[in-house]
Amino acid sequence: ILASCSADTTVKIWDLTNSKCLRSFDHHKDKVQSIEWNVQETNALLSGAFGGNVYAYDIRMASKAAAWKASADVEKVAWNTYNPAYFAVIFSFFLKSMKCFKLFKFNKNSFFPFKRFPLKMDL
């Protein structure tokens, strides 16, 4: 499985064996700049876009996504490899800002709904 993001505002999940798109997420309204799989929670995918929108997906559910809003264009999203419940969003490098968030998993079949805990850090 491969995840891709695009200036067409979509995040897509691909089956490389059959060369087919399995799922397309269209939650973003602007160019998707960054995506990242969660290393431990293998169905979790994070995406960030221009316009400041950040989404976390459970790829088993096409219509659901947890949303966060950054104060500027998102340049990079990254899961914490030591604690997969946390992720960071780096936005507008010229502002030198980063936000960290914490996710909680509520049941074994899905990590929805999310609660978020923003922690602002200046670089």
N, C-alpha and C positions, 0 to 999 in steps of 0.2 A: 504494500500500500504506500502511496505517495500523496503528500498534500502539496497543493500549489496555491499561490495567491497572485492577484493580477490587478492591473490598472482598470480593468473592467468592473471592479468592485466586488468580485467574487472570490470565495475560497472553495477549492474543489478537492475532493478525495478521489484518487485514481486507483484502479486495480491494474497493476502492471502486467500481470499474467495474461489478462484478457484485453488489455489496452482500452479499457472503458472507464468512463467517469461514473463512480458509484453514487456520489452525492455532491450537490452544489449548495453552498450557503450564500445567501444574498443579503445578509444583515447590514453590511457596510454601505455607506452612501458616497464614499470617495475611494481613491486608489488604496488598495491594501498593500502596505509596505513591508510587513513582517509577519511570519507565522512560526510557531514552534510546538513540537510534540512534547508532551509530558513524559519523561523517561519511565516513571513508575506507574502512572495512571495512563495506560496505553491508548485509551479511547478519548483522552483529553487533548484538545488542540486549542492553542491560543492564537489570536490574530490582532493586529493593530493597523490602523490606517490614518491617512491624512484626514483632517477634520477632528482628530482626537479620539475616535471611537476604538474601544478594545472589547473583544468578545472572547469568551471561553465556550467551547463546544464540547458536547459529548457526541462524537461522530455517529453514534448509534441512533441519534434523534435529530432528524433534519430540521425541524422547525424551532427547536429550543436553542437558546444561547443566553448566557449571562452577560450583562453589559456593564461597562465602566466608561467614564468620559474623562479624558485627559484635557488639560488646559491648552494644549497645542498639538500640532501634528505629531503623530507617533512615528518614531524612527526605528525602534526595536522593541520587541517583547521577548522575555526570557523567563523560563521556569527556574526556580531555585533547585539545583541538582541535589542538595543536601536535605531539603525539606520540600517535597513536591506540592505541598499545600500553598506555597508562596510563589508569586511571580513578580517580576519587575517590568516597568514600562519606562523606556527612555524616550523622551520627546524633545523635539526642537533642540538639537545640539547647541545652537547658539545661545539658548537660555540656560544651558548646563543644568538641567533638572531631571530628576528621576523620581518615580513613585513606586512604592512596593505595596502589594496587596496580599491578603491571606484568603484562601478558600477553605471551606469546610465541606466534607463529604457527609451526606445525611443517610444514604443507604447504599447497599452493595450493587444495585442495578443501575444507578445513575448518580452523578454528583450534583444534580439539581435538587432543590434550589440552592443558590449560593448566598452566603453572607459575605460582605466585604469589609475589610478593615484597612483603610488607606493610611500609610505612614509616609509623610513627605520627607524627602532627604534632598539637600542641595549638594551638588558636586563642587 
